[in-house]
């Protein structure tokens, strides 16, 4: 998993596509939110955001 992040940041630095970093971070955070809220009592409140 760490290799994926390393490769992504090397790609961004080499191709000068720095606009992809906030997009990638946002997608990772949303994915983590969905995964960690699956079994919690807050799941109905989170799903209303989508």
C-alpha distance matrix in Angstrom:
0.0 3.8 5.3 5.3 6.9 8.9 10.1 11.0 13.0 14.6 15.7 17.1 18.9 20.3 21.5 22.7 21.3 20.7 21.7 18.3 16.7 18.6 18.0 14.2 14.5 17.1 15.3 12.3 15.1 17.2 14.6 14.1 17.9 18.6 16.3 17.8 21.3 21.7 23.9 25.4 28.8 27.6 26.2 29.5 29.6 26.1 26.8 30.0 28.0 26.8
3.8 0.0 3.8 5.4 5.3 6.3 8.7 10.0 10.9 12.4 14.3 15.6 16.7 18.4 20.1 21.0 20.0 19.2 20.7 17.7 15.6 17.8 18.0 14.3 14.2 17.4 16.3 13.3 15.8 18.5 16.5 15.7 19.4 20.7 18.7 19.7 23.2 24.2 26.3 27.3 30.7 29.2 28.2 31.6 31.2 27.7 28.9 31.7 29.5 28.6
5.3 3.8 0.0 3.8 5.5 5.0 6.1 8.5 10.0 10.5 12.1 14.2 15.3 16.3 18.1 19.6 18.9 18.8 20.6 17.5 16.0 18.8 18.7 15.0 15.8 19.0 17.7 15.2 18.2 20.6 18.6 18.4 22.1 23.0 21.2 22.6 26.0 26.7 29.0 30.3 33.7 32.2 30.9 34.1 33.8 30.2 31.0 33.9 31.5 30.3
5.3 5.4 3.8 0.0 3.8 5.4 5.2 6.1 8.7 9.9 10.5 12.3 14.3 15.3 16.4 17.8 16.6 16.6 17.9 14.5 13.4 16.1 15.5 11.8 13.1 16.1 14.4 12.4 15.7 17.7 15.7 16.2 19.8 20.5 19.1 21.0 24.1 24.7 27.4 28.7 31.9 30.2 28.6 31.6 31.3 27.7 28.2 30.9 28.5 27.1
6.9 5.3 5.5 3.8 0.0 3.8 5.5 5.0 6.2 8.5 9.8 10.5 12.2 14.1 15.4 16.0 14.8 14.1 15.6 12.5 10.6 13.3 13.5 9.9 10.5 13.9 13.1 11.0 13.9 16.5 15.2 15.3 18.7 20.1 19.0 20.4 23.5 24.7 27.3 28.1 31.2 29.2 28.0 30.9 30.3 26.6 27.5 30.1 27.3 26.4
8.9 6.3 5.0 5.4 3.8 0.0 3.8 5.5 5.4 6.2 8.6 10.0 10.6 12.2 14.2 15.2 14.9 14.4 16.7 14.1 12.3 15.5 16.1 12.9 13.5 17.1 16.6 14.7 17.5 20.2 19.0 18.9 22.3 23.8 22.7 24.0 27.1 28.3 30.9 31.7 34.8 32.8 31.7 34.7 33.9 30.3 31.3 33.7 31.0 30.0
10.1 8.7 6.1 5.2 5.5 3.8 0.0 3.8 5.6 5.1 6.1 8.6 9.9 10.4 12.0 13.8 13.4 13.9 16.0 13.2 12.5 16.0 15.9 12.8 14.5 17.8 16.8 15.5 18.7 20.9 19.6 20.2 23.6 24.6 23.7 25.4 28.4 29.3 32.1 33.2 36.2 34.2 32.8 35.5 34.9 31.2 31.8 34.2 31.4 30.1
11.0 10.0 8.5 6.1 5.0 5.5 3.8 0.0 3.8 5.5 5.1 6.2 8.7 9.9 10.6 11.8 10.5 10.8 12.5 9.5 8.9 12.4 12.1 9.3 11.3 14.5 13.7 12.9 16.1 18.1 17.2 18.2 21.3 22.4 22.0 23.8 26.5 27.6 30.6 31.4 34.3 31.9 30.5 33.1 32.3 28.5 29.1 31.3 28.3 27.0
13.0 10.9 10.0 8.7 6.2 5.4 5.6 3.8 0.0 3.8 5.3 5.0 6.1 8.5 9.9 10.1 9.7 9.1 11.6 9.6 8.1 11.7 12.6 10.3 11.5 15.0 15.1 14.2 16.8 19.3 19.0 19.6 22.5 24.1 23.8 25.2 27.9 29.4 32.3 32.7 35.4 33.0 31.9 34.5 33.3 29.7 30.6 32.6 29.4 28.5
14.6 12.4 10.5 9.9 8.5 6.2 5.1 5.5 3.8 0.0 3.8 5.5 5.2 6.0 8.5 9.8 10.4 10.9 13.8 12.1 11.4 15.2 15.9 13.7 15.2 18.6 18.5 17.7 20.5 22.9 22.3 23.0 26.0 27.5 27.0 28.5 31.3 32.6 35.5 36.1 39.0 36.6 35.4 38.0 37.0 33.3 34.1 36.1 33.0 31.9
15.7 14.3 12.1 10.5 9.8 8.6 6.1 5.1 5.3 3.8 0.0 3.8 5.5 5.2 6.0 8.1 8.1 9.7 12.1 10.2 10.7 14.5 14.4 12.6 15.0 17.9 17.5 17.3 20.4 22.3 21.7 23.0 25.9 27.0 26.8 28.7 31.3 32.4 35.5 36.3 39.0 36.5 35.0 37.4 36.4 32.7 33.1 35.0 31.9 30.4
17.1 15.6 14.2 12.3 10.5 10.0 8.6 6.2 5.0 5.5 3.8 0.0 3.8 5.6 5.4 5.6 5.0 5.9 8.7 7.4 7.7 11.5 12.0 10.9 13.0 15.8 16.0 16.3 18.9 20.8 21.0 22.2 24.7 26.1 26.4 28.1 30.4 31.9 35.0 35.4 37.9 35.1 33.9 36.1 34.8 31.1 31.7 33.3 30.0 28.8
18.9 16.7 15.3 14.3 12.2 10.6 9.9 8.7 6.1 5.2 5.5 3.8 0.0 3.8 5.7 5.2 7.0 7.2 10.8 10.5 10.2 13.8 15.1 14.1 15.5 18.6 19.2 19.1 21.5 23.8 24.0 24.9 27.4 29.1 29.3 30.7 33.1 34.8 37.8 38.1 40.5 37.8 36.8 39.1 37.6 34.0 34.9 36.4 33.0 32.1
20.3 18.4 16.3 15.3 14.1 12.2 10.4 9.9 8.5 6.0 5.2 5.6 3.8 0.0 3.8 5.7 8.1 9.8 13.1 12.6 13.1 16.8 17.4 16.4 18.5 21.4 21.5 21.6 24.3 26.4 26.3 27.4 30.1 31.5 31.5 33.2 35.7 37.1 40.1 40.7 43.2 40.6 39.3 41.6 40.3 36.7 37.2 38.8 35.5 34.3
21.5 20.1 18.1 16.4 15.4 14.2 12.0 10.6 9.9 8.5 6.0 5.4 5.7 3.8 0.0 3.8 5.5 8.5 11.0 10.7 12.3 15.7 15.8 15.4 18.0 20.3 20.4 21.1 23.8 25.4 25.5 27.2 29.6 30.7 31.2 33.1 35.2 36.5 39.8 40.3 42.7 39.9 38.5 40.4 39.2 35.5 35.8 37.2 33.9 32.5
22.7 21.0 19.6 17.8 16.0 15.2 13.8 11.8 10.1 9.8 8.1 5.6 5.2 5.7 3.8 0.0 3.8 5.7 8.6 9.5 10.8 13.8 14.6 14.8 16.8 19.1 19.9 20.7 22.9 24.7 25.4 26.8 28.9 30.4 31.1 32.7 34.7 36.4 39.6 39.8 42.0 39.0 37.8 39.7 38.1 34.5 35.1 36.2 32.7 31.6
21.3 20.0 18.9 16.6 14.8 14.9 13.4 10.5 9.7 10.4 8.1 5.0 7.0 8.1 5.5 3.8 0.0 3.8 5.5 6.0 8.1 10.8 11.1 11.7 14.0 15.9 16.5 17.8 20.0 21.4 22.2 23.9 25.8 27.2 28.1 29.9 31.7 33.2 36.6 36.8 38.8 35.8 34.5 36.2 34.7 31.1 31.6 32.6 29.1 27.9
20.7 19.2 18.8 16.6 14.1 14.4 13.9 10.8 9.1 10.9 9.7 5.9 7.2 9.8 8.5 5.7 3.8 0.0 3.8 5.3 5.7 8.2 9.7 10.4 11.8 13.9 15.3 16.3 18.0 19.8 20.9 22.2 24.0 25.7 26.8 28.1 29.9 31.8 35.0 34.9 36.9 33.7 32.8 34.6 32.8 29.3 30.2 31.1 27.5 26.8
21.7 20.7 20.6 17.9 15.6 16.7 16.0 12.5 11.6 13.8 12.1 8.7 10.8 13.1 11.0 8.6 5.5 3.8 0.0 3.8 5.6 6.5 7.2 9.2 10.9 11.9 13.4 15.2 16.6 17.8 19.4 21.1 22.3 23.9 25.4 26.9 28.3 30.2 33.5 33.3 35.0 31.7 30.6 32.1 30.2 26.9 27.5 28.2 24.6 23.7
18.3 17.7 17.5 14.5 12.5 14.1 13.2 9.5 9.6 12.1 10.2 7.4 10.5 12.6 10.7 9.5 6.0 5.3 3.8 0.0 3.8 5.8 5.2 6.1 8.6 10.0 10.6 12.3 14.3 15.5 16.4 18.3 20.0 21.3 22.5 24.3 25.8 27.4 30.8 30.9 32.9 29.9 28.5 30.2 28.7 25.1 25.6 26.8 23.3 22.2
16.7 15.6 16.0 13.4 10.6 12.3 12.5 8.9 8.1 11.4 10.7 7.7 10.2 13.1 12.3 10.8 8.1 5.7 5.6 3.8 0.0 3.9 5.4 5.2 6.2 8.6 10.0 10.6 12.3 14.3 15.4 16.5 18.3 20.2 21.2 22.4 24.2 26.2 29.3 29.2 31.3 28.3 27.3 29.3 27.7 24.1 25.1 26.4 22.9 22.3
18.6 17.8 18.8 16.1 13.3 15.5 16.0 12.4 11.7 15.2 14.5 11.5 13.8 16.8 15.7 13.8 10.8 8.2 6.5 5.8 3.9 0.0 3.8 5.5 5.1 6.0 8.6 9.9 10.5 12.2 14.1 15.3 16.3 18.4 19.9 20.9 22.3 24.5 27.7 27.2 28.9 25.7 24.9 26.6 24.7 21.3 22.4 23.4 19.8 19.5
18.0 18.0 18.7 15.5 13.5 16.1 15.9 12.1 12.6 15.9 14.4 12.0 15.1 17.4 15.8 14.6 11.1 9.7 7.2 5.2 5.4 3.8 0.0 3.8 5.5 5.2 6.2 8.7 10.0 10.7 12.3 14.3 15.4 16.7 18.4 20.1 21.2 23.0 26.4 26.3 28.1 24.9 23.6 25.1 23.6 20.0 20.6 21.7 18.2 17.2
14.2 14.3 15.0 11.8 9.9 12.9 12.8 9.3 10.3 13.7 12.6 10.9 14.1 16.4 15.4 14.8 11.7 10.4 9.2 6.1 5.2 5.5 3.8 0.0 3.8 5.5 5.2 6.2 8.6 10.0 10.6 12.3 14.2 15.6 16.5 18.3 20.0 21.6 24.9 25.1 27.3 24.5 23.1 25.2 23.9 20.2 20.9 22.6 19.4 18.3
14.5 14.2 15.8 13.1 10.5 13.5 14.5 11.3 11.5 15.2 15.0 13.0 15.5 18.5 18.0 16.8 14.0 11.8 10.9 8.6 6.2 5.1 5.5 3.8 0.0 3.8 5.5 5.2 6.2 8.7 9.9 10.6 12.3 14.4 15.4 16.4 18.2 20.3 23.3 23.1 25.2 22.3 21.5 23.7 22.2 18.6 19.9 21.5 18.3 17.9
17.1 17.4 19.0 16.1 13.9 17.1 17.8 14.5 15.0 18.6 17.9 15.8 18.6 21.4 20.3 19.1 15.9 13.9 11.9 10.0 8.6 6.0 5.2 5.5 3.8 0.0 3.8 5.5 5.1 6.2 8.5 9.9 10.5 12.4 14.3 15.4 16.4 18.6 21.8 21.4 23.1 20.0 19.0 20.8 19.1 15.6 16.7 18.0 14.7 14.3
15.3 16.3 17.7 14.4 13.1 16.6 16.8 13.7 15.1 18.5 17.5 16.0 19.2 21.5 20.4 19.9 16.5 15.3 13.4 10.6 10.0 8.6 6.2 5.2 5.5 3.8 0.0 3.8 5.5 5.2 6.1 8.6 9.8 10.7 12.3 14.2 15.4 16.9 20.3 20.6 22.6 19.8 18.1 20.1 19.0 15.3 15.7 17.6 14.7 13.5
12.3 13.3 15.2 12.4 11.0 14.7 15.5 12.9 14.2 17.7 17.3 16.3 19.1 21.6 21.1 20.7 17.8 16.3 15.2 12.3 10.6 9.9 8.7 6.2 5.2 5.5 3.8 0.0 3.8 5.5 5.1 6.1 8.6 10.0 10.5 12.1 14.1 15.7 18.9 19.2 21.7 19.2 17.8 20.4 19.5 15.8 16.7 19.1 16.4 15.6
15.1 15.8 18.2 15.7 13.9 17.5 18.7 16.1 16.8 20.5 20.4 18.9 21.5 24.3 23.8 22.9 20.0 18.0 16.6 14.3 12.3 10.5 10.0 8.6 6.2 5.1 5.5 3.8 0.0 3.8 5.4 5.1 6.1 8.7 9.9 10.5 12.0 14.4 17.3 17.0 19.1 16.3 15.5 18.0 16.7 13.1 14.7 16.9 14.1 14.2
17.2 18.5 20.6 17.7 16.5 20.2 20.9 18.1 19.3 22.9 22.3 20.8 23.8 26.4 25.4 24.7 21.4 19.8 17.8 15.5 14.3 12.2 10.7 10.0 8.7 6.2 5.2 5.5 3.8 0.0 3.8 5.4 5.0 6.3 8.7 10.0 10.6 12.5 15.8 15.7 17.5 14.6 13.1 15.3 14.2 10.4 11.4 13.6 11.0 10.5
14.6 16.5 18.6 15.7 15.2 19.0 19.6 17.2 19.0 22.3 21.7 21.0 24.0 26.3 25.5 25.4 22.2 20.9 19.4 16.4 15.4 14.1 12.3 10.6 9.9 8.5 6.1 5.1 5.4 3.8 0.0 3.8 5.4 5.2 6.2 8.6 10.0 11.1 14.5 15.2 17.7 15.4 13.4 16.0 15.7 12.0 12.5 15.4 13.4 12.4
14.1 15.7 18.4 16.2 15.3 18.9 20.2 18.2 19.6 23.0 23.0 22.2 24.9 27.4 27.2 26.8 23.9 22.2 21.1 18.3 16.5 15.3 14.3 12.3 10.6 9.9 8.6 6.1 5.1 5.4 3.8 0.0 3.8 5.5 5.1 6.0 8.3 10.1 12.9 13.3 16.1 14.0 12.8 15.9 15.6 12.1 13.5 16.5 14.7 14.5
17.9 19.4 22.1 19.8 18.7 22.3 23.6 21.3 22.5 26.0 25.9 24.7 27.4 30.1 29.6 28.9 25.8 24.0 22.3 20.0 18.3 16.3 15.4 14.2 12.3 10.5 9.8 8.6 6.1 5.0 5.4 3.8 0.0 3.8 5.6 5.4 6.0 8.6 11.4 11.0 13.2 10.6 9.6 12.6 11.8 8.5 10.3 13.1 11.5 11.9
18.6 20.7 23.0 20.5 20.1 23.8 24.6 22.4 24.1 27.5 27.0 26.1 29.1 31.5 30.7 30.4 27.2 25.7 23.9 21.3 20.2 18.4 16.7 15.6 14.4 12.4 10.7 10.0 8.7 6.3 5.2 5.5 3.8 0.0 3.8 5.6 5.3 6.3 9.8 10.4 12.6 10.6 8.3 11.1 11.4 8.0 8.5 11.9 11.1 10.5
16.3 18.7 21.2 19.1 19.0 22.7 23.7 22.0 23.8 27.0 26.8 26.4 29.3 31.5 31.2 31.1 28.1 26.8 25.4 22.5 21.2 19.9 18.4 16.5 15.4 14.3 12.3 10.5 9.9 8.7 6.2 5.1 5.6 3.8 0.0 3.8 5.6 5.7 8.7 10.1 13.3 12.1 10.1 13.4 14.2 11.2 11.8 15.4 14.8 14.2
17.8 19.7 22.6 21.0 20.4 24.0 25.4 23.8 25.2 28.5 28.7 28.1 30.7 33.2 33.1 32.7 29.9 28.1 26.9 24.3 22.4 20.9 20.1 18.3 16.4 15.4 14.2 12.1 10.5 10.0 8.6 6.0 5.4 5.6 3.8 0.0 3.8 5.7 7.4 7.8 11.1 10.1 9.2 12.9 13.3 10.9 12.5 15.8 15.3 15.7
21.3 23.2 26.0 24.1 23.5 27.1 28.4 26.5 27.9 31.3 31.3 30.4 33.1 35.7 35.2 34.7 31.7 29.9 28.3 25.8 24.2 22.3 21.2 20.0 18.2 16.4 15.4 14.1 12.0 10.6 10.0 8.3 6.0 5.3 5.6 3.8 0.0 3.8 5.6 5.2 7.9 6.6 5.4 9.2 9.8 7.8 9.4 12.6 12.8 13.4
21.7 24.2 26.7 24.7 24.7 28.3 29.3 27.6 29.4 32.6 32.4 31.9 34.8 37.1 36.5 36.4 33.2 31.8 30.2 27.4 26.2 24.5 23.0 21.6 20.3 18.6 16.9 15.7 14.4 12.5 11.1 10.1 8.6 6.3 5.7 5.7 3.8 0.0 3.8 5.8 8.7 8.6 6.1 9.5 11.4 9.7 9.9 13.5 14.3 14.2
23.9 26.3 29.0 27.4 27.3 30.9 32.1 30.6 32.3 35.5 35.5 35.0 37.8 40.1 39.8 39.6 36.6 35.0 33.5 30.8 29.3 27.7 26.4 24.9 23.3 21.8 20.3 18.9 17.3 15.8 14.5 12.9 11.4 9.8 8.7 7.4 5.6 3.8 0.0 3.8 6.9 8.4 7.1 10.3 12.4 11.7 12.4 15.6 16.9 17.2
25.4 27.3 30.3 28.7 28.1 31.7 33.2 31.4 32.7 36.1 36.3 35.4 38.1 40.7 40.3 39.8 36.8 34.9 33.3 30.9 29.2 27.2 26.3 25.1 23.1 21.4 20.6 19.2 17.0 15.7 15.2 13.3 11.0 10.4 10.1 7.8 5.2 5.8 3.8 0.0 3.8 5.3 5.7 8.9 10.3 10.1 11.8 14.4 15.6 16.8
28.8 30.7 33.7 31.9 31.2 34.8 36.2 34.3 35.4 39.0 39.0 37.9 40.5 43.2 42.7 42.0 38.8 36.9 35.0 32.9 31.3 28.9 28.1 27.3 25.2 23.1 22.6 21.7 19.1 17.5 17.7 16.1 13.2 12.6 13.3 11.1 7.9 8.7 6.9 3.8 0.0 3.8 5.6 7.3 8.5 9.8 11.4 13.3 15.1 16.7
27.6 29.2 32.2 30.2 29.2 32.8 34.2 31.9 33.0 36.6 36.5 35.1 37.8 40.6 39.9 39.0 35.8 33.7 31.7 29.9 28.3 25.7 24.9 24.5 22.3 20.0 19.8 19.2 16.3 14.6 15.4 14.0 10.6 10.6 12.1 10.1 6.6 8.6 8.4 5.3 3.8 0.0 3.8 5.7 5.4 6.3 8.8 10.4 11.7 13.7
26.2 28.2 30.9 28.6 28.0 31.7 32.8 30.5 31.9 35.4 35.0 33.9 36.8 39.3 38.5 37.8 34.5 32.8 30.6 28.5 27.3 24.9 23.6 23.1 21.5 19.0 18.1 17.8 15.5 13.1 13.4 12.8 9.6 8.3 10.1 9.2 5.4 6.1 7.1 5.7 5.6 3.8 0.0 3.8 5.4 5.1 6.1 8.8 10.3 11.4
29.5 31.6 34.1 31.6 30.9 34.7 35.5 33.1 34.5 38.0 37.4 36.1 39.1 41.6 40.4 39.7 36.2 34.6 32.1 30.2 29.3 26.6 25.1 25.2 23.7 20.8 20.1 20.4 18.0 15.3 16.0 15.9 12.6 11.1 13.4 12.9 9.2 9.5 10.3 8.9 7.3 5.7 3.8 0.0 3.8 5.5 5.3 6.5 9.3 10.6
29.6 31.2 33.8 31.3 30.3 33.9 34.9 32.3 33.3 37.0 36.4 34.8 37.6 40.3 39.2 38.1 34.7 32.8 30.2 28.7 27.7 24.7 23.6 23.9 22.2 19.1 19.0 19.5 16.7 14.2 15.7 15.6 11.8 11.4 14.2 13.3 9.8 11.4 12.4 10.3 8.5 5.4 5.4 3.8 0.0 3.8 5.5 5.4 7.3 9.8
26.1 27.7 30.2 27.7 26.6 30.3 31.2 28.5 29.7 33.3 32.7 31.1 34.0 36.7 35.5 34.5 31.1 29.3 26.9 25.1 24.1 21.3 20.0 20.2 18.6 15.6 15.3 15.8 13.1 10.4 12.0 12.1 8.5 8.0 11.2 10.9 7.8 9.7 11.7 10.1 9.8 6.3 5.1 5.5 3.8 0.0 3.8 5.4 5.5 7.5
26.8 28.9 31.0 28.2 27.5 31.3 31.8 29.1 30.6 34.1 33.1 31.7 34.9 37.2 35.8 35.1 31.6 30.2 27.5 25.6 25.1 22.4 20.6 20.9 19.9 16.7 15.7 16.7 14.7 11.4 12.5 13.5 10.3 8.5 11.8 12.5 9.4 9.9 12.4 11.8 11.4 8.8 6.1 5.3 5.5 3.8 0.0 3.8 5.3 5.5
30.0 31.7 33.9 30.9 30.1 33.7 34.2 31.3 32.6 36.1 35.0 33.3 36.4 38.8 37.2 36.2 32.6 31.1 28.2 26.8 26.4 23.4 21.7 22.6 21.5 18.0 17.6 19.1 16.9 13.6 15.4 16.5 13.1 11.9 15.4 15.8 12.6 13.5 15.6 14.4 13.3 10.4 8.8 6.5 5.4 5.4 3.8 0.0 3.8 5.4
28.0 29.5 31.5 28.5 27.3 31.0 31.4 28.3 29.4 33.0 31.9 30.0 33.0 35.5 33.9 32.7 29.1 27.5 24.6 23.3 22.9 19.8 18.2 19.4 18.3 14.7 14.7 16.4 14.1 11.0 13.4 14.7 11.5 11.1 14.8 15.3 12.8 14.3 16.9 15.6 15.1 11.7 10.3 9.3 7.3 5.5 5.3 3.8 0.0 3.8
26.8 28.6 30.3 27.1 26.4 30.0 30.1 27.0 28.5 31.9 30.4 28.8 32.1 34.3 32.5 31.6 27.9 26.8 23.7 22.2 22.3 19.5 17.2 18.3 17.9 14.3 13.5 15.6 14.2 10.5 12.4 14.5 11.9 10.5 14.2 15.7 13.4 14.2 17.2 16.8 16.7 13.7 11.4 10.6 9.8 7.5 5.5 5.4 3.8 0.0
